[in-house]
Amino acid sequence: MSAHRDRQNRLLDAIRTHGGTWNTSSVLDLYKLTDPGVVCRHTARRDLDVLHRTGHLTVINEPNNRHYELSVRHRAAA
């Protein structure tokens, strides 16, 4: 499994465990603990987008407040 996929799986596990909404900033806070080498907002944004495109997360697009939460389908399974 690639390092990208491992990191995305750790992110998904954290979202399932802690719930709530997640944005780039909250993902970077997590990565400071789990993946200290990751400091790029682009990486956090991409990981959220990958989890969204694969159906794990729902995107909430509010003005100046794009964030994600566990999709209803995956919330029931968690």
C-alpha positions, 0 to 999 in steps of 0.5 A: 500500500502506498504512503498516500493511501496509508495516510488517507486511511489514518485520516478516515479512521480519525474522522470515524473515531472523532466525528464532526466536520473536518477542513484542511486546517483540522487535517493538518493538525492531525498530520502534525501528530500522525505524519509530521513530515506533511505540512502542505495544505495541498496534501490535506486538501487532496486527501479530503478530496480523495475520500470525498470522491470515493464516497467516504465523505460528504462535502459541505460548501458554505461561503468561505467554509468548505468542510467535510463530514462522514457520509451517511452511508459510512456513518451507519457502518462506523 
